[in-house]
Amino acid sequence: MENELKYNASGYRDIVAEKAIRKADRAPHEISELVDIIKKIAGAYGYEVEGRIAFQDKKTKIIYK
């Protein structure tokens, strides 16, 4: 999949589309911070987070995993 983003249907490299797709696929910074905080809280109680954590934005209904 890594190389699929670099080239368009004609086989030519499309840097603008690659950058746009990568930016759109990235979760917002606050999601990364939230996951980190939850892992620290679990660690403080002697637990580890096992598996994925999913969050849904209440306004946009976008789910981040």
C-alpha positions as CSV (number, residue, x, y, z in Angstrom):
1,M,0.0,0.0,0.0
2,E,2.9,2.3,0.7
3,N,3.8,2.6,-3.0
4,E,0.1,2.7,-4.1
5,L,-0.1,6.3,-2.8
6,K,3.0,7.5,-4.7
7,Y,1.7,6.7,-8.2
8,N,-1.5,7.6,-10.1
9,A,-3.5,5.3,-12.3
10,S,-1.3,6.0,-15.3
11,G,1.8,5.0,-13.3
12,Y,3.2,8.4,-12.9
13,R,4.3,9.8,-9.5
14,D,1.7,12.2,-8.0
15,I,3.3,13.9,-5.0
16,V,0.5,16.3,-4.4
17,A,-2.1,13.6,-4.1
18,E,0.2,11.5,-2.0
19,K,0.7,14.3,0.6
20,A,-3.1,15.1,0.6
21,I,-4.0,11.4,1.3
22,R,-1.4,11.1,4.0
23,K,-2.6,14.3,5.7
24,A,-6.3,13.2,5.5
25,D,-5.5,9.7,6.9
26,R,-3.7,11.1,10.0
27,A,-5.6,11.4,13.2
28,P,-5.7,14.8,14.9
29,H,-2.9,15.5,17.5
30,E,-5.4,15.5,20.4
31,I,-6.3,11.8,19.7
32,S,-2.6,10.8,20.1
33,E,-2.5,12.8,23.3
34,L,-5.7,11.2,24.6
35,V,-4.4,7.7,23.9
36,D,-1.1,8.5,25.7
37,I,-3.0,9.9,28.7
38,I,-5.2,6.8,28.9
39,K,-2.1,4.5,28.7
40,K,-0.5,6.5,31.6
41,I,-3.6,6.3,33.7
42,A,-3.8,2.5,33.1
43,G,-0.1,2.2,34.0
44,A,-0.6,4.1,37.2
45,Y,-3.3,1.6,38.3
46,G,-1.0,-1.3,37.3
47,Y,-2.7,-2.1,34.0
48,E,-1.7,-2.0,30.3
49,V,-3.9,-1.1,27.4
50,E,-4.4,-4.2,25.3
51,G,-5.7,-3.8,21.8
52,R,-6.9,-0.7,20.0
53,I,-8.7,2.2,21.4
54,A,-11.4,3.8,19.3
55,F,-12.8,7.4,19.6
56,Q,-15.7,8.9,17.8
57,D,-15.9,12.7,17.3
58,K,-19.4,13.8,18.5
59,K,-19.7,16.5,15.9
60,T,-18.4,14.9,12.8
61,K,-19.1,11.2,13.7
62,I,-15.6,10.3,12.5
63,I,-14.1,7.3,14.2
64,Y,-10.4,7.3,15.0
65,K,-8.7,3.9,15.8
